[in-house]
Amino acid sequence: MKRQGIAEALRDGIAEEMTRDPSVFCIGEDIGVPGGWGGAFTVTLGLAEKFPGRVIDTPIAELGFTGMAVGAAMMGMRPIADVQYGDFLFLASDQLINNAAKMRYMSGGTVKVPMVMRAPIGATGRGSQHAQSMERYFIGVPGLKVVAVSTAYDAKGVLKAAVRDDNPVMIFEHKLLYGSKGARAEPGAVDATSEIPDGDYVVPLDRAAVRREGKHVTLLGWLLMAHYAMAAADLLAAEGIEAEVIDVRSLSPIDYDTIGASVRKTGRVLLVEEGPKTGGVSAEIAAGLMEHCADSLMAPIVRVASADVPVPFTPVLENAYRPDVARIVAAARRLAQS
Amino acid sequence: MNLPASSLPPAPAVGDASLLHRHDRDFLLGLYERLVLIREFEERVKFLFLEGTMPGTIHQCQGQEATAVGVCAALQADDFITSTFRGHGHALAKGLTVQEMLDELFGATTGCCKGKGGSMHLGNMAKGMVPGIAIVAGGIPLAAGMALAFKLQRRPQVVACFFGDGAVAEGAFHEGVNMAALWNLPVVLVCENNLYGASTRIDKVMKHPCVAARAAAYGFRGETVDGNDVLAVHAAAQRAVAECRAGQGPVLLELLTYRRTGHSRRDACHYQAKDEREAWFARDPIERFGAQLLGRSDVSAADLAAVKARVEQQIQTGVERARQAPQPTIADLTTDVFA
């Protein structure tokens, strides 16, 4: 057992999978340069030395190397690709959406595309194009599995499960949760470290996690918002409101068993999402809950999300853009009292 | 007519006689049969489509048969190809059967993709053909990735990646080609330059008219070949495949050819100049090769007629069976999404 942050846990998870299975390799930009960073957030630091020839630095060509990952996966490899910033997935999306996601179906079930695409997201003082919450753009793509990891324990377990899965899996990570050290550390980072067991383990790709039990209101979030929801729950508890906090974690498919059980208990749902309110994952979950457990709802579903604007740079506006603990508390309080 | 230099049709010569005599009769007649099979298949599909009995849309390759046949004849059964929305010829050349293709075009469960792929996504992994990738240039990075896998796995296979002249303007071409070159990947990049991307002629979208010349910019070898000469295509593909297997890939083959039919469906090709069409029709790959074959003492007109009769029978039987082939049930809608 050791305490690790997400970057370290992912690094160990990747190394263990590469040791276990020679078909696993990494492909991306600046991931294995000697004297470099090990990717934008240090996740692959040192792996190129440990696994010569299996950590492939590419040109700046997200569409190209994503397509290469798809092709390599179809031929029996298990690539772990990553983009430095999730925003670059728009460049890669033809290969992800038109090829990786559809190959199995259009081939009548004969092609397998066992690849992982990792992507950091989140508003972090970088303006509009290194900041977007990208998971919303992929949850509606049949053939892709979409996961978001908010703790080091989950990051390692999900990574391993994703590598072993025979389908394309997208793992979203948050820049404020990596716990990257030194020059790659992030101002405003939140502690997402976990006690990591020594042995091998996986975290299923299709399950939400109940982070805190409560009976008055269900708070649903993922990535940074799962942490903010936990902080909000602490404050709400002091007011006598017992919030149940669920880290949605699996964004496609959505785990309505776990979420639905909570909603049936509390009857009140607050969805917290970093990313513009319109067209977000929260909208999908809210609609899904109406289909799964509308009868249990004692109040309308509430969303706390970012404004419908591009992510702003200046800290005053960025902080106003992204949901914070105070907004979550206020919304949950109103909901609990409704 | 403003023809780019490289696309001027060479004189309708009979081709390089030394190539003709380098091969044995069975091999040559096999090539001829494959060419005729593709032509007759496409003609029949066109009829079925216009008749309204075959669903979907079609992108056909009449006039381009020699590119598919010449390249695939240089591959082994366990080598792979990637194709495009215009993939019927590639599929037949790589060894897919008339039946599994017709069944697919009729949307039947016995089709090569259980009816879930259709005309633009024909493929059969067991026969070395990835389902057609109908996004222009989308197959190029993917083929480079397949070749990367072969290199990492130390397997001897190569990938032949078919694309059209239109793909050369896509970012995916440049990204995929650059990485294939960087890592000497075993991929033969096969550009079927038929002079038109949909209805737009290449001189409107290319400053430099020679596609093969682009290879030099990425540090590897490119070659322009008469794509309507099946033996020339085959010889060039053999050289390219050998280089790829020796770790000296990639190679870019630009095969000059011409699409006799519309881009898709009911396109009447009014944008193709009459004199251009006539010049290319005079260089029909099947007629030329047939004439070449008759120059051999061991091939007769009756041999060629027998090939045509056999192919017609095969297609006729295939169509009759495909019309009766089982259609999916609604339960099939949601299967095959995940492995």
Interface residues (C-beta under 8 A of the other chain):
Chain A: S23 F25 G53 R54 I56 T58 P59 A61 L63 G64 F65 T66 G67 M68 A69 V70 G71 A72 A73 M74 M75 G76 M77 P79 D94 Q95 N98 N99 M103 R104 Y105 M106 S107 G108 G109 T110 V111 K112 V113 P114 P142 G143 K145 D166 N167
Chain B: F80 G111 C112 C113 K114 G115 K116 G117 H121 G123 N124 M125 A126 V130 P131 I133 I135 G138 I140 P141 L142 A143 A144 G145 M146 A147 L148 A149 F150 L152 Q153 G171 A172 H174 E175 G176 N178 M179 L182 T335 D336 V337 F338 A339
